[in-house]
Amino acid sequence: MPLLLRPHARLLAATLLASAPAVSLASDVTTCARWATEARRTGTVPKELGELSGIAASRRHPGVYWAHNDSNNAGALAAIDETGRIRATFPLRGLRPRDIEDVAVGPCGARDRRSCIWLADTGDNLHRRREVWLARVPEPDALDGRVLDVDASSFRYPDGTRNTESLVVDPRSGTPYVITKSVDGLGEVFRVEGLGTRGGGRAVPVVVLPAPGALARLATGADAHPDGDRVLLRTYTGAWELVRPGARSLADVLRAPPVEVTGAPQLQSEGIAYTRDGRGYLLASEGAGSGLYRVDCADGAAASPD
Protein backbone atom coordinates (compact mmCIF):
# COMPACT_ATOMS: atom_id res chain seq x y z
CA MET A 1 0.00 0.00 0.00
CA PRO A 2 1.23 3.54 -0.62
CA LEU A 3 2.02 5.90 2.22
CA LEU A 4 -1.18 7.73 3.14
CA LEU A 5 -2.03 10.50 5.55
CA ARG A 6 -5.60 10.88 6.78
CA PRO A 7 -7.07 14.42 6.67
CA HIS A 8 -7.30 14.73 10.46
CA ALA A 9 -3.68 13.60 10.77
CA ARG A 10 -2.52 16.19 8.22
CA LEU A 11 -4.25 18.94 10.20
CA LEU A 12 -2.70 17.75 13.45
CA ALA A 13 0.72 17.47 11.81
CA ALA A 14 0.49 21.07 10.64
CA THR A 15 -0.38 22.14 14.19
CA LEU A 16 2.60 20.25 15.57
CA LEU A 17 4.93 21.78 13.01
CA ALA A 18 3.77 25.24 14.03
CA SER A 19 4.13 24.64 17.78
CA ALA A 20 7.29 22.53 18.11
CA PRO A 21 10.18 24.43 19.74
CA ALA A 22 13.15 25.48 17.65
CA VAL A 23 16.49 23.75 18.17
CA SER A 24 19.88 25.29 17.47
CA LEU A 25 23.17 23.45 17.90
CA ALA A 26 25.44 25.91 16.15
CA SER A 27 27.69 26.31 19.21
CA ASP A 28 27.94 22.53 19.74
CA VAL A 29 28.93 21.46 16.24
CA THR A 30 32.54 21.15 15.11
CA THR A 31 34.23 19.52 12.16
CA CYS A 32 36.90 16.85 12.08
CA ALA A 33 40.19 16.98 10.18
CA ARG A 34 40.90 13.25 10.45
CA TRP A 35 38.83 10.19 11.34
CA ALA A 36 40.13 7.26 13.39
CA THR A 37 41.40 4.36 11.30
CA GLU A 38 39.42 1.78 13.27
CA ALA A 39 35.78 1.62 14.32
CA ARG A 40 35.00 0.58 17.87
CA ARG A 41 32.03 -1.60 18.67
CA THR A 42 29.56 0.14 20.97
CA GLY A 43 26.64 -2.30 21.07
CA THR A 44 24.29 -4.52 19.10
CA VAL A 45 21.17 -4.08 16.99
CA PRO A 46 18.13 -5.00 19.15
CA LYS A 47 15.75 -7.74 18.05
CA GLU A 48 12.99 -5.16 17.55
CA LEU A 49 15.09 -3.60 14.76
CA GLY A 50 16.08 -6.74 12.88
CA GLU A 51 15.39 -4.95 9.57
CA LEU A 52 17.16 -1.74 10.59
CA SER A 53 17.57 0.41 7.50
CA GLY A 54 18.14 3.98 8.65
CA ILE A 55 19.63 5.85 11.58
CA ALA A 56 20.04 9.55 12.41
CA ALA A 57 21.17 11.48 15.50
CA SER A 58 18.54 13.36 17.44
CA ARG A 59 19.02 17.12 17.71
CA ARG A 60 16.86 17.33 20.83
CA HIS A 61 18.12 14.37 22.86
CA PRO A 62 21.89 13.97 23.31
CA GLY A 63 23.13 10.44 22.70
CA VAL A 64 19.86 9.34 21.06
CA TYR A 65 19.48 8.08 17.50
CA TRP A 66 16.28 7.65 15.51
CA ALA A 67 16.08 4.24 13.81
CA HIS A 68 13.51 2.20 11.90
CA ASN A 69 12.90 -1.06 10.09
CA ASP A 70 12.36 -1.07 6.33
CA SER A 71 9.92 -3.35 4.48
CA ASN A 72 8.72 -4.89 7.74
CA ASN A 73 8.08 -1.49 9.31
CA ALA A 74 4.69 -1.44 10.98
CA GLY A 75 4.84 2.35 11.12
CA ALA A 76 7.08 3.15 14.08
CA LEU A 77 10.24 5.03 15.02
CA ALA A 78 12.64 3.80 17.68
CA ALA A 79 14.82 6.02 19.84
CA ILE A 80 18.01 4.10 20.65
CA ASP A 81 21.44 4.86 22.06
CA GLU A 82 24.76 3.68 20.61
CA THR A 83 24.62 0.47 22.67
CA GLY A 84 21.39 -0.49 20.90
CA ARG A 85 19.20 0.03 23.96
CA ILE A 86 15.73 1.18 22.96
CA ARG A 87 14.81 4.29 24.92
CA ALA A 88 11.31 4.60 23.43
CA THR A 89 9.21 3.46 20.47
CA PHE A 90 6.87 5.92 18.77
CA PRO A 91 3.95 4.65 16.63
CA LEU A 92 3.35 6.73 13.51
CA ARG A 93 -0.31 7.53 12.94
CA GLY A 94 -1.70 8.06 9.46
CA LEU A 95 0.97 5.97 7.70
CA ARG A 96 0.73 2.74 5.80
CA PRO A 97 4.40 2.44 4.85
CA ARG A 98 5.54 0.34 1.94
CA ASP A 99 9.34 0.39 2.12
CA ILE A 100 10.90 3.05 4.39
CA GLU A 101 14.62 3.06 3.62
CA ASP A 102 16.21 5.99 5.44
CA VAL A 103 15.73 8.61 8.13
CA ALA A 104 17.23 12.09 8.49
CA VAL A 105 17.01 14.91 11.03
CA GLY A 106 16.95 18.51 9.90
CA PRO A 107 14.84 21.67 9.73
CA CYS A 108 11.17 21.12 9.08
CA GLY A 109 11.35 23.44 6.07
CA ALA A 110 12.85 26.53 4.50
CA ARG A 111 10.87 28.87 6.76
CA ASP A 112 10.60 26.51 9.70
CA ARG A 113 13.76 26.12 11.79
CA ARG A 114 12.26 23.56 14.13
CA SER A 115 13.87 20.12 14.15
CA CYS A 116 12.04 17.44 12.19
CA ILE A 117 12.53 13.72 11.66
CA TRP A 118 12.27 12.92 7.94
CA LEU A 119 11.47 9.46 6.57
CA ALA A 120 12.02 8.24 3.01
CA ASP A 121 9.47 5.67 1.84
CA THR A 122 11.39 5.33 -1.42
CA GLY A 123 12.37 1.66 -1.67
CA ASP A 124 11.44 0.14 -5.03
CA ASN A 125 13.47 -3.00 -5.76
CA LEU A 126 11.17 -4.05 -8.60
CA HIS A 127 10.79 -0.53 -10.07
CA ARG A 128 7.01 -0.57 -9.91
CA ARG A 129 6.18 2.56 -7.92
CA ARG A 130 4.97 5.54 -9.95
CA GLU A 131 5.31 7.75 -6.89
CA VAL A 132 7.22 7.52 -3.63
CA TRP A 133 6.96 9.47 -0.41
CA LEU A 134 8.75 11.66 2.09
CA ALA A 135 7.29 12.15 5.55
CA ARG A 136 8.26 14.46 8.39
CA VAL A 137 7.33 14.95 12.01
CA PRO A 138 8.71 17.37 14.62
CA GLU A 139 11.10 15.73 17.04
CA PRO A 140 9.19 14.96 20.24
CA ASP A 141 10.38 16.84 23.31
CA ALA A 142 10.20 13.74 25.52
CA LEU A 143 11.06 10.09 24.97
CA ASP A 144 7.61 8.99 26.07
CA GLY A 145 6.45 6.76 23.20
CA ARG A 146 3.49 8.93 22.28
CA VAL A 147 1.75 8.47 18.93
CA LEU A 148 3.27 10.80 16.32
CA ASP A 149 1.18 12.23 13.47
CA VAL A 150 3.26 12.75 10.38
CA ASP A 151 3.00 15.08 7.40
CA ALA A 152 3.54 12.96 4.26
CA SER A 153 3.90 14.02 0.63
CA SER A 154 4.43 12.10 -2.58
CA PHE A 155 6.93 12.88 -5.33
CA ARG A 156 7.96 11.46 -8.70
CA TYR A 157 11.18 11.12 -10.63
CA PRO A 158 11.36 12.90 -14.00
CA ASP A 159 11.97 9.90 -16.24
CA GLY A 160 10.86 6.65 -14.65
CA THR A 161 11.26 4.77 -11.40
CA ARG A 162 14.24 4.54 -9.07
CA ASN A 163 15.17 2.37 -6.12
CA THR A 164 16.38 4.77 -3.45
CA GLU A 165 17.72 4.02 0.02
CA SER A 166 19.45 7.27 1.02
CA LEU A 167 18.07 10.59 2.29
CA VAL A 168 19.82 13.76 3.46
CA VAL A 169 18.30 17.06 4.57
CA ASP A 170 20.17 20.35 4.30
CA PRO A 171 20.65 21.67 7.87
CA ARG A 172 20.49 25.26 6.58
CA SER A 173 17.43 25.19 4.36
CA GLY A 174 15.54 22.01 5.20
CA THR A 175 15.76 20.95 1.54
CA PRO A 176 15.63 17.15 1.15
CA TYR A 177 17.83 15.22 -1.27
CA VAL A 178 17.61 11.54 -2.18
CA ILE A 179 20.39 9.36 -3.57
CA THR A 180 19.53 6.35 -5.68
CA LYS A 181 20.93 2.84 -5.28
CA SER A 182 22.89 2.28 -8.49
CA VAL A 183 25.15 -0.50 -9.76
CA ASP A 184 27.02 2.09 -11.83
CA GLY A 185 28.36 4.13 -8.92
CA LEU A 186 27.36 5.82 -5.67
CA GLY A 187 24.07 6.92 -7.18
CA GLU A 188 22.09 9.75 -8.73
CA VAL A 189 21.35 12.73 -6.49
CA PHE A 190 17.95 14.40 -6.75
CA ARG A 191 16.67 17.48 -4.94
CA VAL A 192 13.02 17.04 -3.96
CA GLU A 193 10.86 20.10 -4.60
CA GLY A 194 7.18 20.94 -4.39
CA LEU A 195 6.24 18.58 -1.58
CA GLY A 196 2.62 19.00 -0.58
CA THR A 197 1.59 20.76 -3.79
CA ARG A 198 -1.25 19.66 -6.04
CA GLY A 199 -0.02 16.83 -8.20
CA GLY A 200 2.80 15.99 -5.80
CA GLY A 201 6.46 16.89 -5.60
CA ARG A 202 9.18 16.35 -8.16
CA ALA A 203 12.72 15.02 -8.03
CA VAL A 204 15.14 17.41 -9.75
CA PRO A 205 18.49 15.95 -10.95
CA VAL A 206 21.55 17.43 -9.22
CA VAL A 207 24.55 15.22 -9.97
CA VAL A 208 25.54 11.62 -10.68
CA LEU A 209 28.02 10.36 -8.11
CA PRO A 210 30.90 8.37 -9.60
CA ALA A 211 32.33 5.05 -8.49
CA PRO A 212 35.65 6.14 -6.94
CA GLY A 213 36.56 2.50 -6.37
CA ALA A 214 35.61 -0.90 -7.78
CA LEU A 215 33.28 -1.57 -4.86
CA ALA A 216 31.94 1.98 -4.42
CA ARG A 217 28.43 1.19 -5.66
CA LEU A 218 24.90 0.63 -4.35
CA ALA A 219 24.44 3.37 -1.73
CA THR A 220 22.36 2.07 1.17
CA GLY A 221 22.30 5.07 3.51
CA ALA A 222 23.49 8.65 3.95
CA ASP A 223 23.67 11.51 6.42
CA ALA A 224 24.43 15.24 6.35
CA HIS A 225 26.85 16.73 8.85
CA PRO A 226 25.17 19.19 11.24
CA ASP A 227 27.28 22.07 9.85
CA GLY A 228 26.16 21.35 6.27
CA ASP A 229 29.70 20.99 4.86
CA ARG A 230 29.87 17.18 4.69
CA VAL A 231 27.84 14.14 3.67
CA LEU A 232 28.45 10.50 4.56
CA LEU A 233 27.42 7.66 2.25
CA ARG A 234 27.18 3.98 3.11
CA THR A 235 27.50 1.03 0.75
CA TYR A 236 27.54 -2.70 1.45
CA THR A 237 31.33 -2.66 1.34
CA GLY A 238 32.42 0.67 2.78
CA ALA A 239 31.78 4.27 3.78
CA TRP A 240 32.46 7.46 1.85
CA GLU A 241 32.52 11.14 2.74
CA LEU A 242 32.03 14.21 0.55
CA VAL A 243 33.44 17.45 1.98
CA ARG A 244 33.04 21.02 0.71
CA PRO A 245 34.19 23.63 3.28
CA GLY A 246 32.08 26.77 3.12
CA ALA A 247 29.38 25.15 1.01
CA ARG A 248 26.21 27.17 0.64
CA SER A 249 24.00 24.14 0.16
CA LEU A 250 24.13 20.35 0.23
CA ALA A 251 24.01 20.45 -3.56
CA ASP A 252 27.52 21.94 -3.46
CA VAL A 253 28.70 19.26 -1.03
CA LEU A 254 27.24 16.48 -3.15
CA ARG A 255 29.35 17.63 -6.10
CA ALA A 256 32.57 17.10 -4.09
CA PRO A 257 34.74 14.04 -4.80
CA PRO A 258 33.88 11.05 -2.56
CA VAL A 259 36.71 9.94 -0.26
CA GLU A 260 36.68 6.57 1.46
CA VAL A 261 36.54 6.71 5.27
CA THR A 262 36.65 4.11 8.02
CA GLY A 263 33.96 1.45 7.85
CA ALA A 264 33.04 -1.58 9.95
CA PRO A 265 32.64 -5.35 9.44
CA GLN A 266 28.88 -5.68 8.97
CA LEU A 267 27.03 -8.17 6.77
CA GLN A 268 24.11 -5.95 5.69
CA SER A 269 25.42 -2.41 5.97
CA GLU A 270 22.43 -0.08 5.85
CA GLY A 271 22.79 2.80 8.32
CA ILE A 272 25.22 5.66 8.90
CA ALA A 273 24.86 8.82 11.00
CA TYR A 274 27.06 11.61 12.25
CA THR A 275 26.95 12.14 15.99
CA ARG A 276 24.99 15.10 17.27
CA ASP A 277 28.13 17.25 17.57
CA GLY A 278 29.63 16.09 14.26
CA ARG A 279 32.76 14.67 15.93
CA GLY A 280 32.04 11.04 15.09
CA TYR A 281 29.72 8.76 13.20
CA LEU A 282 27.76 5.58 13.92
CA LEU A 283 27.51 2.56 11.63
CA ALA A 284 24.49 0.24 11.79
CA SER A 285 23.37 -2.91 10.01
CA GLU A 286 20.36 -5.10 9.42
CA GLY A 287 20.20 -8.21 11.56
CA ALA A 288 19.30 -8.50 15.23
CA GLY A 289 22.52 -8.93 17.20
CA SER A 290 24.65 -7.30 14.53
CA GLY A 291 27.26 -4.88 15.83
CA LEU A 292 26.86 -1.14 16.15
CA TYR A 293 30.14 0.69 15.56
CA ARG A 294 31.38 4.21 16.14
CA VAL A 295 34.21 6.06 14.40
CA ASP A 296 35.59 9.00 16.35
CA CYS A 297 37.53 12.04 15.28
CA ALA A 298 41.30 11.61 15.59
CA ASP A 299 42.51 15.20 15.18
CA GLY A 300 43.22 15.67 18.88
CA ALA A 301 40.41 18.11 19.70
CA ALA A 302 38.08 17.36 22.57
CA ALA A 303 34.97 15.35 21.71
CA SER A 304 31.52 15.61 23.22
CA PRO A 305 30.28 12.73 25.45
CA ASP A 306 27.51 11.65 23.08
KOLVO-614784 format. One record per residue (C-alpha): z, y, x; residue number from 1. Coordinates in steps of 0.25 Angstrom, whole numbers, always signed. Each point is the difference from the previous one (the first is absolute). Example, Ala and Ser with C-alpha at 12.3 -4.5 7.8 and 13.67 -1.06 7.14 Angstrom:
REM KOLVO-614784
c3=+31 | c2=-18 | c1=+49 | n=1
c3=-2 | c2=+14 | c1=+6 | n=2
REM end
This chain:
REM KOLVO-614784
c3=+0 | c2=+0 | c1=+0 | n=1
c3=-2 | c2=+14 | c1=+5 | n=2
c3=+11 | c2=+10 | c1=+3 | n=3
c3=+4 | c2=+7 | c1=-13 | n=4
c3=+9 | c2=+11 | c1=-3 | n=5
c3=+5 | c2=+2 | c1=-14 | n=6
c3=+0 | c2=+14 | c1=-6 | n=7
c3=+15 | c2=+1 | c1=-1 | n=8
c3=+1 | c2=-5 | c1=+14 | n=9
c3=-10 | c2=+11 | c1=+5 | n=10
c3=+8 | c2=+11 | c1=-7 | n=11
c3=+13 | c2=-5 | c1=+6 | n=12
c3=-7 | c2=-1 | c1=+14 | n=13
c3=-4 | c2=+14 | c1=-1 | n=14
c3=+14 | c2=+5 | c1=-4 | n=15
c3=+5 | c2=-8 | c1=+12 | n=16
c3=-10 | c2=+6 | c1=+10 | n=17
c3=+4 | c2=+14 | c1=-5 | n=18
c3=+15 | c2=-2 | c1=+2 | n=19
c3=+1 | c2=-9 | c1=+12 | n=20
c3=+7 | c2=+8 | c1=+12 | n=21
c3=-8 | c2=+4 | c1=+12 | n=22
c3=+2 | c2=-7 | c1=+13 | n=23
c3=-3 | c2=+6 | c1=+14 | n=24
c3=+2 | c2=-7 | c1=+13 | n=25
c3=-7 | c2=+10 | c1=+9 | n=26
c3=+12 | c2=+1 | c1=+9 | n=27
c3=+2 | c2=-15 | c1=+1 | n=28
c3=-14 | c2=-4 | c1=+4 | n=29
c3=-5 | c2=-1 | c1=+14 | n=30
c3=-11 | c2=-7 | c1=+7 | n=31
c3=-1 | c2=-11 | c1=+11 | n=32
c3=-7 | c2=+1 | c1=+13 | n=33
c3=+1 | c2=-15 | c1=+3 | n=34
c3=+3 | c2=-12 | c1=-9 | n=35
c3=+9 | c2=-12 | c1=+6 | n=36
c3=-9 | c2=-12 | c1=+5 | n=37
c3=+8 | c2=-10 | c1=-8 | n=38
c3=+4 | c2=-1 | c1=-15 | n=39
c3=+14 | c2=-4 | c1=-3 | n=40
c3=+4 | c2=-8 | c1=-12 | n=41
c3=+9 | c2=+7 | c1=-10 | n=42
c3=+0 | c2=-10 | c1=-11 | n=43
c3=-8 | c2=-9 | c1=-10 | n=44
c3=-8 | c2=+2 | c1=-12 | n=45
c3=+9 | c2=-4 | c1=-12 | n=46
c3=-5 | c2=-11 | c1=-10 | n=47
c3=-2 | c2=+10 | c1=-11 | n=48
c3=-11 | c2=+7 | c1=+8 | n=49
c3=-7 | c2=-13 | c1=+4 | n=50
c3=-14 | c2=+7 | c1=-2 | n=51
c3=+4 | c2=+13 | c1=+7 | n=52
c3=-12 | c2=+9 | c1=+1 | n=53
c3=+5 | c2=+14 | c1=+3 | n=54
c3=+11 | c2=+7 | c1=+6 | n=55
c3=+4 | c2=+15 | c1=+1 | n=56
c3=+12 | c2=+8 | c1=+5 | n=57
c3=+8 | c2=+7 | c1=-11 | n=58
c3=+1 | c2=+15 | c1=+2 | n=59
c3=+12 | c2=+1 | c1=-9 | n=60
c3=+8 | c2=-12 | c1=+5 | n=61
c3=+2 | c2=-1 | c1=+16 | n=62
c3=-2 | c2=-14 | c1=+5 | n=63
c3=-7 | c2=-5 | c1=-14 | n=64
c3=-14 | c2=-5 | c1=-1 | n=65
c3=-8 | c2=-1 | c1=-13 | n=66
c3=-7 | c2=-14 | c1=-1 | n=67
c3=-7 | c2=-8 | c1=-10 | n=68
c3=-8 | c2=-13 | c1=-2 | n=69
c3=-15 | c2=+0 | c1=-3 | n=70
c3=-7 | c2=-9 | c1=-9 | n=71
c3=+13 | c2=-7 | c1=-5 | n=72
c3=+6 | c2=+14 | c1=-3 | n=73
c3=+7 | c2=+0 | c1=-13 | n=74
c3=+0 | c2=+15 | c1=+0 | n=75
c3=+12 | c2=+4 | c1=+9 | n=76
c3=+4 | c2=+7 | c1=+13 | n=77
c3=+11 | c2=-5 | c1=+10 | n=78
c3=+8 | c2=+9 | c1=+8 | n=79
c3=+4 | c2=-8 | c1=+13 | n=80
c3=+5 | c2=+3 | c1=+14 | n=81
c3=-6 | c2=-4 | c1=+13 | n=82
c3=+9 | c2=-13 | c1=-1 | n=83
c3=-7 | c2=-4 | c1=-12 | n=84
c3=+12 | c2=+2 | c1=-9 | n=85
c3=-4 | c2=+5 | c1=-14 | n=86
c3=+8 | c2=+12 | c1=-4 | n=87
c3=-6 | c2=+1 | c1=-14 | n=88
c3=-12 | c2=-4 | c1=-8 | n=89
c3=-7 | c2=+10 | c1=-10 | n=90
c3=-8 | c2=-5 | c1=-11 | n=91
c3=-13 | c2=+8 | c1=-3 | n=92
c3=-2 | c2=+3 | c1=-14 | n=93
c3=-14 | c2=+2 | c1=-6 | n=94
c3=-7 | c2=-8 | c1=+11 | n=95
c3=-8 | c2=-13 | c1=-1 | n=96
c3=-4 | c2=-1 | c1=+15 | n=97
c3=-11 | c2=-9 | c1=+4 | n=98
c3=+0 | c2=+1 | c1=+15 | n=99
c3=+10 | c2=+10 | c1=+7 | n=100
c3=-4 | c2=+0 | c1=+14 | n=101
c3=+8 | c2=+12 | c1=+7 | n=102
c3=+11 | c2=+10 | c1=-2 | n=103
c3=+1 | c2=+14 | c1=+6 | n=104
c3=+10 | c2=+12 | c1=-1 | n=105
c3=-4 | c2=+14 | c1=+0 | n=106
c3=-1 | c2=+13 | c1=-9 | n=107
c3=-3 | c2=-3 | c1=-14 | n=108
c3=-12 | c2=+10 | c1=+0 | n=109
c3=-6 | c2=+12 | c1=+6 | n=110
c3=+9 | c2=+9 | c1=-8 | n=111
c3=+12 | c2=-9 | c1=-1 | n=112
c3=+8 | c2=-2 | c1=+13 | n=113
c3=+10 | c2=-10 | c1=-6 | n=114
c3=+0 | c2=-14 | c1=+6 | n=115
c3=-8 | c2=-10 | c1=-7 | n=116
c3=-2 | c2=-15 | c1=+2 | n=117
c3=-15 | c2=-3 | c1=-1 | n=118
c3=-6 | c2=-14 | c1=-3 | n=119
c3=-14 | c2=-5 | c1=+2 | n=120
c3=-5 | c2=-10 | c1=-10 | n=121
c3=-13 | c2=-2 | c1=+8 | n=122
c3=-1 | c2=-14 | c1=+3 | n=123
c3=-13 | c2=-6 | c1=-3 | n=124
c3=-3 | c2=-13 | c1=+8 | n=125
c3=-11 | c2=-4 | c1=-9 | n=126
c3=-6 | c2=+14 | c1=-2 | n=127
c3=+0 | c2=+0 | c1=-15 | n=128
c3=+8 | c2=+12 | c1=-3 | n=129
c3=-8 | c2=+12 | c1=-5 | n=130
c3=+12 | c2=+9 | c1=+1 | n=131
c3=+13 | c2=-1 | c1=+8 | n=132
c3=+13 | c2=+8 | c1=-1 | n=133
c3=+10 | c2=+9 | c1=+7 | n=134
c3=+14 | c2=+2 | c1=-6 | n=135
c3=+12 | c2=+9 | c1=+4 | n=136
c3=+14 | c2=+2 | c1=-4 | n=137
c3=+10 | c2=+9 | c1=+6 | n=138
c3=+10 | c2=-6 | c1=+9 | n=139
c3=+13 | c2=-3 | c1=-7 | n=140
c3=+12 | c2=+7 | c1=+5 | n=141
c3=+9 | c2=-12 | c1=-1 | n=142
c3=-2 | c2=-15 | c1=+3 | n=143
c3=+4 | c2=-4 | c1=-14 | n=144
c3=-11 | c2=-9 | c1=-4 | n=145
c3=-4 | c2=+9 | c1=-12 | n=146
c3=-13 | c2=-2 | c1=-7 | n=147
c3=-11 | c2=+9 | c1=+6 | n=148
c3=-11 | c2=+6 | c1=-8 | n=149
c3=-12 | c2=+2 | c1=+8 | n=150
c3=-12 | c2=+9 | c1=-1 | n=151
c3=-13 | c2=-8 | c1=+2 | n=152
c3=-14 | c2=+4 | c1=+2 | n=153
c3=-13 | c2=-8 | c1=+2 | n=154
c3=-11 | c2=+4 | c1=+10 | n=155
c3=-14 | c2=-6 | c1=+4 | n=156
c3=-8 | c2=-2 | c1=+13 | n=157
c3=-13 | c2=+8 | c1=+0 | n=158
c3=-9 | c2=-12 | c1=+3 | n=159
c3=+6 | c2=-13 | c1=-5 | n=160
c3=+13 | c2=-8 | c1=+2 | n=161
c3=+10 | c2=-1 | c1=+12 | n=162
c3=+12 | c2=-9 | c1=+4 | n=163
c3=+10 | c2=+10 | c1=+5 | n=164
c3=+14 | c2=-3 | c1=+5 | n=165
c3=+4 | c2=+13 | c1=+7 | n=166
c3=+5 | c2=+13 | c1=-6 | n=167
c3=+5 | c2=+13 | c1=+7 | n=168
c3=+4 | c2=+13 | c1=-6 | n=169
c3=-1 | c2=+13 | c1=+8 | n=170
c3=+14 | c2=+6 | c1=+2 | n=171
c3=-5 | c2=+14 | c1=-1 | n=172
c3=-9 | c2=+0 | c1=-12 | n=173
c3=+4 | c2=-13 | c1=-8 | n=174
c3=-15 | c2=-4 | c1=+1 | n=175
c3=-1 | c2=-15 | c1=+0 | n=176
c3=-10 | c2=-8 | c1=+8 | n=177
c3=-4 | c2=-15 | c1=-1 | n=178
c3=-5 | c2=-9 | c1=+12 | n=179
c3=-9 | c2=-12 | c1=-4 | n=180
c3=+2 | c2=-14 | c1=+6 | n=181
c3=-13 | c2=-2 | c1=+8 | n=182
c3=-5 | c2=-11 | c1=+9 | n=183
c3=-8 | c2=+10 | c1=+7 | n=184
c3=+11 | c2=+9 | c1=+5 | n=185
c3=+13 | c2=+6 | c1=-4 | n=186
c3=-6 | c2=+5 | c1=-13 | n=187
c3=-6 | c2=+11 | c1=-8 | n=188
c3=+9 | c2=+12 | c1=-3 | n=189
c3=-1 | c2=+7 | c1=-13 | n=190
c3=+7 | c2=+12 | c1=-5 | n=191
c3=+4 | c2=-2 | c1=-15 | n=192
c3=-2 | c2=+12 | c1=-9 | n=193
c3=+0 | c2=+4 | c1=-14 | n=194
c3=+12 | c2=-10 | c1=-4 | n=195
c3=+4 | c2=+2 | c1=-15 | n=196
c3=-13 | c2=+7 | c1=-4 | n=197
c3=-9 | c2=-4 | c1=-11 | n=198
c3=-9 | c2=-12 | c1=+5 | n=199
c3=+10 | c2=-3 | c1=+11 | n=200
c3=+1 | c2=+4 | c1=+15 | n=201
c3=-11 | c2=-3 | c1=+11 | n=202
c3=+1 | c2=-5 | c1=+14 | n=203
c3=-7 | c2=+10 | c1=+10 | n=204
c3=-5 | c2=-6 | c1=+13 | n=205
c3=+7 | c2=+6 | c1=+12 | n=206
c3=-3 | c2=-9 | c1=+12 | n=207
c3=-3 | c2=-15 | c1=+4 | n=208
c3=+11 | c2=-5 | c1=+10 | n=209
c3=-6 | c2=-8 | c1=+12 | n=210
c3=+4 | c2=-13 | c1=+5 | n=211
c3=+6 | c2=+5 | c1=+14 | n=212
c3=+3 | c2=-15 | c1=+3 | n=213
c3=-6 | c2=-14 | c1=-4 | n=214
c3=+12 | c2=-2 | c1=-9 | n=215
c3=+1 | c2=+14 | c1=-5 | n=216
c3=-5 | c2=-3 | c1=-14 | n=217
c3=+6 | c2=-2 | c1=-14 | n=218
c3=+10 | c2=+10 | c1=-2 | n=219
c3=+12 | c2=-5 | c1=-9 | n=220
c3=+9 | c2=+12 | c1=+0 | n=221
c3=+2 | c2=+15 | c1=+5 | n=222
c3=+10 | c2=+11 | c1=+1 | n=223
c3=-1 | c2=+15 | c1=+3 | n=224
c3=+10 | c2=+6 | c1=+9 | n=225
c3=+10 | c2=+10 | c1=-6 | n=226
c3=-6 | c2=+11 | c1=+8 | n=227
c3=-14 | c2=-3 | c1=-4 | n=228
c3=-6 | c2=-1 | c1=+14 | n=229
c3=+0 | c2=-15 | c1=+0 | n=230
c3=-4 | c2=-12 | c1=-8 | n=231
c3=+3 | c2=-15 | c1=+3 | n=232
c3=-9 | c2=-11 | c1=-4 | n=233
c3=+3 | c2=-15 | c1=-1 | n=234
c3=-9 | c2=-12 | c1=+1 | n=235
c3=+3 | c2=-15 | c1=+0 | n=236
c3=-1 | c2=+0 | c1=+15 | n=237
c3=+6 | c2=+14 | c1=+5 | n=238
c3=+4 | c2=+14 | c1=-3 | n=239
c3=-8 | c2=+13 | c1=+3 | n=240
c3=+4 | c2=+15 | c1=+0 | n=241
c3=-9 | c2=+12 | c1=-2 | n=242
c3=+6 | c2=+13 | c1=+6 | n=243
c3=-5 | c2=+14 | c1=-2 | n=244
c3=+10 | c2=+11 | c1=+5 | n=245
c3=-1 | c2=+12 | c1=-9 | n=246
c3=-8 | c2=-6 | c1=-10 | n=247
c3=-1 | c2=+8 | c1=-13 | n=248
c3=-2 | c2=-12 | c1=-9 | n=249
c3=+0 | c2=-16 | c1=+1 | n=250
c3=-15 | c2=+1 | c1=-1 | n=251
c3=+0 | c2=+6 | c1=+14 | n=252
c3=+10 | c2=-11 | c1=+5 | n=253
c3=-9 | c2=-11 | c1=-6 | n=254
c3=-11 | c2=+5 | c1=+8 | n=255
c3=+8 | c2=-3 | c1=+13 | n=256
c3=-3 | c2=-12 | c1=+9 | n=257
c3=+9 | c2=-12 | c1=-3 | n=258
c3=+9 | c2=-4 | c1=+11 | n=259
c3=+7 | c2=-14 | c1=+0 | n=260
c3=+15 | c2=+1 | c1=-1 | n=261
c3=+11 | c2=-11 | c1=+1 | n=262
c3=-1 | c2=-10 | c1=-11 | n=263
c3=+9 | c2=-12 | c1=-4 | n=264
c3=-2 | c2=-15 | c1=-1 | n=265
c3=-2 | c2=-2 | c1=-15 | n=266
c3=-9 | c2=-10 | c1=-8 | n=267
c3=-4 | c2=+9 | c1=-12 | n=268
c3=+1 | c2=+14 | c1=+6 | n=269
c3=-1 | c2=+10 | c1=-12 | n=270
c3=+10 | c2=+11 | c1=+1 | n=271
c3=+3 | c2=+12 | c1=+10 | n=272
c3=+8 | c2=+12 | c1=-2 | n=273
c3=+5 | c2=+11 | c1=+9 | n=274
c3=+15 | c2=+3 | c1=+0 | n=275
c3=+5 | c2=+11 | c1=-8 | n=276
c3=+1 | c2=+9 | c1=+13 | n=277
c3=-13 | c2=-5 | c1=+6 | n=278
c3=+7 | c2=-5 | c1=+12 | n=279
c3=-4 | c2=-15 | c1=-3 | n=280
c3=-7 | c2=-9 | c1=-9 | n=281
c3=+3 | c2=-13 | c1=-8 | n=282
c3=-9 | c2=-12 | c1=-1 | n=283
c3=+0 | c2=-9 | c1=-12 | n=284
c3=-7 | c2=-13 | c1=-5 | n=285
c3=-2 | c2=-8 | c1=-12 | n=286
c3=+8 | c2=-13 | c1=+0 | n=287
c3=+15 | c2=-1 | c1=-4 | n=288
c3=+8 | c2=-2 | c1=+13 | n=289
c3=-11 | c2=+7 | c1=+9 | n=290
c3=+5 | c2=+9 | c1=+10 | n=291
c3=+2 | c2=+15 | c1=-2 | n=292
c3=-3 | c2=+8 | c1=+14 | n=293
c3=+3 | c2=+14 | c1=+5 | n=294
c3=-7 | c2=+7 | c1=+11 | n=295
c3=+7 | c2=+12 | c1=+5 | n=296
c3=-4 | c2=+12 | c1=+8 | n=297
c3=+1 | c2=-2 | c1=+15 | n=298
c3=-1 | c2=+15 | c1=+5 | n=299
c3=+15 | c2=+2 | c1=+3 | n=300
c3=+3 | c2=+9 | c1=-11 | n=301
c3=+11 | c2=-3 | c1=-10 | n=302
c3=-3 | c2=-8 | c1=-12 | n=303
c3=+6 | c2=+1 | c1=-14 | n=304
c3=+9 | c2=-11 | c1=-5 | n=305
c3=-10 | c2=-4 | c1=-11 | n=306
REM end
